[in-house]
Amino acid sequence: MDFYERALELCEETVTHCRWLHSNADVGLHMPKAQAYVMEQLRGYGLEPRPCGHDFHAAMLLTAAKP
């Protein structure tokens, strides 16, 4: 697999996740909107979600977790 090509294919999806997370930002350590979004995406990928955090990191993880 050409990882660079795959990253280019998934770039727009990563940006979409990042923009959603940024525009629906939670404040502080309690992040219910971001957590719900990430967990919903992971369930959509058929994965068992675990709590996680920050905008860009979460966006990258969502893209990386996609089958």
C-alpha positions as CSV (number, residue, x, y, z in Angstrom):
1,M,0.0,0.0,0.0
2,D,1.2,3.5,-0.8
3,F,0.6,5.3,2.5
4,Y,1.1,8.7,1.0
5,E,-1.6,8.1,-1.7
6,R,-3.9,6.7,0.9
7,A,-3.4,9.8,3.1
8,L,-4.3,12.0,0.1
9,E,-7.4,9.9,-0.5
10,L,-8.5,10.4,3.2
11,C,-7.4,14.1,3.5
12,E,-10.8,15.6,2.9
13,E,-12.5,13.3,5.4
14,T,-9.9,14.2,8.0
15,V,-10.5,17.9,7.4
16,T,-14.3,17.3,7.7
17,H,-13.8,15.6,11.1
18,C,-11.4,18.4,12.2
19,R,-13.8,21.1,11.2
20,W,-16.8,19.5,12.9
21,L,-14.8,19.0,16.1
22,H,-13.5,22.6,16.0
23,S,-16.9,24.1,15.3
24,N,-18.5,22.1,18.1
25,A,-15.7,22.6,20.6
26,D,-16.2,21.7,24.2
27,V,-14.4,23.6,26.9
28,G,-12.4,22.1,29.7
29,L,-11.7,18.4,30.3
30,H,-15.3,17.3,30.0
31,M,-16.0,17.0,26.3
32,P,-19.4,15.5,25.8
33,K,-20.0,16.7,22.2
34,A,-16.5,15.6,20.9
35,Q,-16.8,12.3,22.8
36,A,-20.2,11.6,21.3
37,Y,-19.1,12.5,17.8
38,V,-16.0,10.3,18.0
39,M,-17.8,7.4,19.5
40,E,-20.6,7.6,16.9
41,Q,-17.9,7.6,14.1
42,L,-16.1,4.6,15.6
43,R,-19.4,2.7,15.9
44,G,-20.1,3.4,12.3
45,Y,-16.7,1.8,11.5
46,G,-17.8,-1.3,13.5
47,L,-15.4,-0.6,16.3
48,E,-15.9,-0.5,20.1
49,P,-15.4,3.1,21.1
50,R,-13.3,4.3,24.1
51,P,-13.3,7.9,25.4
52,C,-10.8,10.2,23.7
53,G,-9.9,13.9,23.3
54,H,-8.5,16.7,21.3
55,D,-9.8,18.0,17.9
56,F,-7.0,17.3,15.4
57,H,-5.8,14.1,17.2
58,A,-9.4,12.8,17.3
59,A,-9.8,13.7,13.6
60,M,-6.7,11.8,12.7
61,L,-7.7,8.8,14.8
62,L,-11.1,8.6,13.1
63,T,-9.5,8.6,9.7
64,A,-6.9,6.0,10.8
65,A,-9.6,3.8,12.3
66,K,-11.6,3.6,9.1
67,P,-11.6,0.2,7.6
